[in-house]
Amino acid sequence: MDATTRGADGLVERALSDTPQGWLRLICDHNPFYLLSGLSLLGGAYLVNSAAHEIKDSLGIVLGLLAVFAVYETLICVLSAWLLRRQGMTRDAGWLLGLMVLLLADATLVYQEALTMAGWAGVAVGLMAIGGGLIKAELVAWIAGVRLRGVDRWALGLAVVGLFALPMTMRQVKLAEAMGPMAMYAAWWVVAGVWACWGLTYRSGRAKPSAVSRPLARGMSGWLLGVPVVSLTVHLAVLQWVYEVPWSLAMSAPMAIGAAAAMMLARRPRLRADQAITVAWGAAIVAGAVSLSGDELLTVRGWIDWSPLRSASVGLLALGVIAIWRFGGWGPALPCGCVLGLGLIGPDVTAIGARLEMAAKAIAWLARRGLPKSMMGWGVVGLALSFVLLTLGVGVTWLGRRQARAG
């Protein structure tokens, strides 16, 4: 086919697209209505939920909205399975399954609203949400052809349970009049632990041999395993805003450590040792810097003052253990040990400075009292030191020969 013929075909195709039949074919080939339906549902749910939040007794409205979600989710499950397995429409099925995961992860915050309003009835709603979320996750994996490993199911289950248990727990904390910066700080550490567990599943989902579309299965595995974790983080941030708990920079330390742990635990792509050192230094610098101020609202005074720096030190100690386990060397664990050392010295920058100053004065006093004060005294020290160094040299030689024989 020459250039003239190709140009003529292009003109004919363009002319057809300008006709009603051409527009109809374009819409059929690129069906936008599934995507528009999902956006309409999310937007409508957000507006109804926002309006219900301003009404005093709006529990019935929220529960009715959850019933609408249940009907819609049933329809898109059946429809996506039909499109993928009977019609081979991978793209349209992918849009519907992606929307299903967003609803599973409570992207509209409707479940959170119901769980914080319903009192003890919210426990029943929460249990139904957890059970339904786990079932929907398995349905999405089955329809898309995703092969989930045991660790994938555990991590996904942890994220789903946390997603719906978090609002119920925080409401009970609020009713017990224990809601405050310390409770929220503890919640951020829990979410950081979920992030670390998510690292084990990152890009680990595989397509089943029976999968209709392997690219869809691989893409949906990442979406299914990642969206609930991100949604859990957003939910906690929203709860902190709803309960008017003041934000502190130290609250970002758990997420820095959790993200670093997720990167170190990820199997694909696996970090190299030098990359792990960079990640560890980044987490240690961020967590240490934001925790050094010693926020009094996050500090428990007692026999041992427990401060954000010491909490970050424990988290970095766990990160160092992960680094040694995954990479078999002390390099990535070194920065974690530096912050741990600061935490052992003192709970905050003021205490650390005061104790370092005391240590410097003690060393200066010992130097004045213990160092020789005459040439004769320094000579004796030199003679004694020569024997010590000679002994160390023999020990190093023996150790080197032993390693050589072992090699």
N, C-alpha and C positions, 0 to 999 in steps of 0.2 A: 504494500500500500504506500503510495507516494505522499508527499507533503500536501499536495492539493486535495487529495481524497480525505486525508486526516482532518484538514481544515474544514472541509465541507461537512464531515460528520460532526465536528465540534459545533458548527453553526446550527445544524439540525437539532443536536441535543440541547443547545441553549434555547432554540426556538420552542422545543417541546416543554422545557422547564418553565417557559412563560405562559403556557396554556394551563387550564384547570387540570387536565390529565397529568401534565408534567409535575405540577405542585403536589397532586395526590400521590404520584409515584415517589417523589422526594420525601413526603411525610411517611409513607409506608417503609421506605428504606431506612429512614432515620427517625423512628418513632419517638417523639419527645414526650409523649403523654405519661409514660411511667415515671419519668423524672419529675415532670410537672406535678403529678399526683403526689409524689413523696414530698416535694417542697411545699405543696399546699397543705398537706397533713401536718408537717412540722410547724409551718407558720401559723396555721389555725390553732393547733394545740398550744403553742406558745402564747398566742393572744388570749385564748380562753383561760389558760392557767394564770396569766398575769391579771386578768380581770377578776378571777376567783380569789386571788390573793388579797384583794381589797374588800371582799365581802366577808362578813363576820362568820356566818354559818355556811361555808361553801364546800363542806365535805361531800355532799351529794353530787355537786357539779364535778368535782375531781374524780369521784368513783365512776360517774357516768362517762367521763373522758377515758378512763382506763378500760371501760367496757367497749368503747369505740375502738381503742387500740387493739383489744383482743380480736374483734371482728376483722379489722383491717389486716392484722398480722396473719390470721388464718387464711385470708384471701391471697395475700402476697406469697405465702408459703406454697399454697397449691398452684398458683399461677407461675411462680418461678420454676417449680419442678416441671410443670407442663411445658413451659417455654424452652427449658434447657434439654430435657430428656426426650420430648416428643417433636419439637420444632427446631431444635438446634440453634436457638436464638441466644447466643452467649451474652451479648452485650445487654440486652433487655433483662435477662435473668440476673446478670451481675448488678444492674441498678437496683432491682428489687431486693436481692440478698443484702446488698450494702445498706439499704434502708432498714431492713430487718435487724441488722446489727446495731444501727443507730437507736432503734426503738428498744432493743434489748439492753443497751447501755444507758437508757433513760436520758437521751440527748435533750429532750424537752423539759426535763426536771419535774415531770408530773408525778412520778412515783415519790420523789423526794418531798414534794408538797403534801402528798397523801400520807406519807409515813410520819411527817412532823405534825400533822393535824389530827390524826385519827386516835391518838391516845393508845389505850391497850388494844383497841381494834386494829391499830396500825401494825401490831405484831402479826396478826393473821394476814394482813395485806402484805407485810414484808416477807413472811414465809411463802406466800403464794408467789410473790415476785421472784424470790430466790429460786424456788422450784421451777417456775415458768422460764426464768432466764437460762437455767441449765438445760432445760429441755429444748428451748429455742436455739441455743448454741449448738447442740447436737444435731438439730434439724438442718441448720444452715450448713454445717460441716458435711452432713450426708447428701444434701441436695447438690452442693458445689463439688463434692468428691474430694474433700480434704481428709487426709489421714492424720489424725491427732494421736500423738504419743501419750504415754501415761503422764509425763511431766507437763505436757501441754494442757491436759485436762485438769490437773491439779492447780496449775497457775491460773487457768481461765476460771475455774471454780472459786479460787481465792478472790479473784477480782470481782466476780459477780456477787459473791457473799458479802464482800466488803462494801460494794456499791449500794446494797440495800440494807445491810446491817448498820452502816455508818449513820444514816439519819436517825434510826431508832435509838442507837446508843447515845448519840449527842443530845437527843431530846430528853432521855432519862437523866443524863448529866445535868441538863438545864433545869429539869424539875427538881433535882436534888440540890439545886443552887450551888453546884460545883463547877459550872461553866466559867472558864476564865482562860487566860493565856497558857497556863500550865497544861490544862486539859487539851487545848488545841495543839500545843507543841507535841504532846504525846501522840495525838492523832496524825500529825505530820510524819512522825517516826514510823507509825504503822503503814502509812501509804508508801513511805520510802522502802519498807520491807517488801511490799507488793511489787514495786518497781524492780527491786533486785531479783525477785522470783520471775518476773516477766523476762529478764535477760536470758534465762534458761530456755525460753521458748522462741526468742527472736529469730525469725526466718527459719524456724525448724519444721513448720508444717509442710507436709509433702502431699502430692497428688496421688490419689489411689489409682491403681491400674485401670479401674473401671470408670475413671473420671471422664465425663464428656469433653471437657476442655481443661487441659493441664494448666495453661496460663491463668485461667479463671480460678482454678483450685489453689494455685500458689499465691495469687493475689488476695484471694478471699481468706487464706490462712493468716496472712499478716494483718488484714483488716479485723478479722474475728478475734485474734489474740491481743491486738494492740488497742483497739477502741475502748473496751471496758476499763483498761488501766488509765488511759488518758481521761476518760469520763469520771473515774473515781477521784482523780486529782482535782478536776474542775468542781465536782460536787463538794469536796472539802473546802475549797476556796469560797464557794457560794455560801456554805454553812457558816464560815467564819464571818462573812459579811452580814448574813441574816442575824446571827446572834451578837453582832457588834463587838466582836473580840478584837482588841487592838493588834495590829500587825507589828511584828518585830523582825529585824533582819536575821536574827538567829534562827527563825523558823525556816529560812531557806537552806540551812545547813543539812537537814535530813535529805532534802531532795537532791542536793549536790552529791552526797554520799551514795544515795540510792541509784542515781543515774550512772555514777562511776561503777558501782557494783554490777549494774545491768550490762554495761559495755564489757566489763571483764568476763562476765559469765556467758555472754553471747557466743554461740558456737559458730555461727556464720553471719558476718565475717569475723573470724577470730583475730583478736589483736595480737600484734607482735610484742615482744618483751619491751622494746623501746617505746612503742605506743602506749603500753600499759603504764610505763613509768610517767609518761606525759599526763595520762588520765589521772593517775594517783596524785601527782603534784598539783594538778588543777583542783581536784576535790579537796586536798589538804589545805591549799591556800584559801580557797573560797570558804570552806567550813570553818577553818581556823580564824580567818579575818572577821567573818560575821559573828563569831561566837566570843571573841576576845573581850568585847565590851562588857560582858557580864550583866545582862539585863536582869534587874532585880525581880521583875515579874516572873522570870523563868528560873529563879534560883531558890533552892531549898536550903535554908540555913540550919546548921546543926553541928554535931561533932565533926562531920565532914561536910563542908559546904559543896552542895551539888549544883553546878552551874551549867549553862549551855556549852562552855568549853569542855567540861568533863563529859557531858553527854556526847558531844562531837568526837571526843577522844575515844570513847567506847565504840562508836560507829566506825571510826577510822581504824581501830584495832581489828574489827571484823573485816573491814575492807583489806587490810594488810594480810589477814589470814587467807582470804579469797585469792589475793595476788600470789602468795607463796604457793597455794594449792594449784592454781591454774598455770603459773609460769615457772615454778620451780626455782625461783631465785629471790634474793633479798632486795633487789633493786626497786621494784614497784612498792615494796613495803616500807622503804626508808622514809618517804615523806609522811606516811601515816605515823611512824614512830616518832617523828619530830613533834607533831602536834600532841601525841600521847605524852611525850616528855613534858611539854608545857602544861598539860592538864595535871600531871603529877606534881609539878612545882606549885601551882596555885589555881584558884577557880577563875580568876580574871586577870586582866593586864595590870591592874593596880597591885594585887597581891603578888603576882609574879615579879614585878619590879621591886617590891619591898623585900621579897625573899632572896632575890639575886643580889640585892644590895647587902643584905645580912651575910650571905655567903662570901661576897667579896671582902667584907670587913673581917670575917673569920679567917679567910685565907691570908689576908695581910697580917693579922695578929700572929698566926702560926709561922708565917715567914719571918717576922721579926723575932719570935722566940726560938725558932728551931734552926734557922740558917746559921752557918758558921760566921764568926765575927773576926776571924784572923786568917792569915795565909796558911798557917799550920792546919787549921780546921778544914779549909777547902782542899788541902792536899790529902788529908785523910779520907774525905768524901770521894775524891777522885780515885784513890787506891781501892776503896771498897766497891765503887761503881765498876771498875775494870773487871773484877771477878764476877759481878752480876752479869755484865754484858757477855763475858766469855762463856758463862753457863748458858745464857740464852742462845748464843751462836751454836754451841754443841747441840742443843735441843732442836734448833731449826734444821741443822744438818741431818740429824737422825730422822726427823720427820720427813725430809725430802727423800732420803734413801729408801725409807719404808714405802713411800708412795710410788717411787720408781720401781721397786720390786713388785708391788701390787699391780702396777700397770703392765 
